[in-house]
Amino acid sequence: MNINYVKKYSNALGRDMEYKTYGDKGHPVLVFPSQNGRFYDYQDFDMVGVLSSFIDRGFIRLICVDSIDGETWSDMQGDHHRRIALHEQWFHYIIDELIPELRHHPEETFIVTGCSMGGFHAANFFFRRPDLFDTLLALSGLYYAGYFFSNYRDPLLSVT
């Protein structure tokens, strides 16, 4: 299996971001980690091993990305507007920087998946950008922004 680790500067976030890919052929699968997780969690929890036969046969290739949940959704005491604005920057990092870098051709679409907060992120990306994602597998997510932003209203929480 071809495994590739990347650490690259993100203009959207103004910092280095990390991700790891598994396989180089097949339908791309964008994987979000669980709440406050890291890009290597999918491998550490042996999900890459479970999927290795599909990766090795060229059916799928995994792209495991980093989150910034600790600074956004999980920073319950932080300034609400700063948190959601930073989440939007992360969204644009994934959409405008990472996906164009990973696409094999301009029309290629992605499967998107995650568990827990990763499931929320997967659903959020899928429903906001159905032109980029063709399949959603979201497990055990909490799909209510009010849990993290109690009694807070901001136009960024309803961005389409």
N, C-alpha and C positions, 0 to 999 in steps of 0.2 A: 504494500500500500504506500502510495506517495503521500508523505506528511510534510506540510510546509508551515513554519511559524513565521509570522510577519509582525513587526513593530514598526509603525509608520506614523508620521506626523499628520494630524487632522487639522485642516484649516478651519473647519466648522467649530471645533472644540478648542483649538489653540494648544494642543498637547499631543503627545504620542499616544496611539491606541494600538492594542494588540489583538490578533486573532490567529486562528489555526485552521488549516484546511486538511482534509483527509480525502485522498483520491483526486484524480484530475479529469475524470470522465463522468458522464451521467448527469442526471437531473440535479441541479444544485439545491441543497437543503440548508437554509439559514437557521442556525440554532442559537437561541437566546438562553443564557444561564438562568438558574433560579435566583430569587431575590438576593441581592448583594453578591452574586456569584461572579465567577471569572470564566474566561474563554476556555480554560483547560478542565473545567468541571465535568464536561460531557465525557472526556476521556477518563478522568479520575473515577467517575461513577460507572465505568465500563460500558457506556452506551456505544462508544466507537467500536469496541469489541463485539457487541451484540449485532451491530450493523456491518461488520467487516466483510461478510460474504457479499452483501449488496454493493459495497464500495469496491471490493476487489474485482467483481464481475462488471464494473462500470455502469451499474444501474443508477447510483447516486454518488454525489460528492458532498461532503459536509463542510460547512463554513461555520465555525464556532466563534462567536464574537464576544467581546467584553461588554459589560454593562457599567453604568455609572450610578446605579440605584442608590448607593450610599450617600450621594450628593443630591439626589433628586427625590424619588418616591419615598425612600426610607429615612430621609432627614426630617423627621417629624417636627423638630423644633426650629428648623430653618425657615427663612423667608419664603412664603408660598410662591410669590411671583418669580423670584430668582430660581427656585427649584424647577418650576414648570418651564421657564425660559431655557434653562440648561438642558432639560429633557428634550426640548424642541431642537436645540443645537445637536444633541446626540442623534435624534431622528434624522436630521439633515446629513450628519456624518454617514449614517448607514445608507440613506437613499441616494445622496448626491456624490459621495466619495467612494464608499466601499462597494456598492453594487455595480457601478460602472467599471470598477477595477476588476471585478470578479466575473462579469458576464463574458461568455465565450462568443456570443453574437448579440446584436442590439435587441432582437425580439425575445431573447431567452427570459423565461419566467422562473421563479423560485418557489419551492416549498418552504414554508416558514413554520417553525415549531419551538416549543419551550414548555417548561413545567413551572408551576407556581407563578411568580412574577414574570418569568420567561414566557409563560402561557399568555399573560396579559399583554406583554410586548408583542408576541406573535400575532395575537388577534388585532391589536391596535394597528400594526403595520399592514396586515392583510386587508382590513376594512378601509384603511386610509388610502392604500395604494393597490387596488385590485388589478391594475395594469402590470404590476411587477410580480405579484404573487398569485399562483394558481391553486395552491392547496394549503390548508391550515390544519395543524395538529396542535391544539392548545390544551394542556392537561393541568387540572387543579388550579386554575388561575382565579384571581379575585378581580372581577370585571366591573368594579365600582370605584371611580376616582375619588368619591367623597370619603372613602375610608382613609385615604392619604392626605386629602385636602378638605378636611371637615369645615363646612360652612364658608367655603371660599369660592368666589366666582371670578373667573378670568377668561377672556376670549381665547386664550391659548389652550384652555381645557376643552374647548369645543372645536378645535381646528379640524378641518376636513382635508 
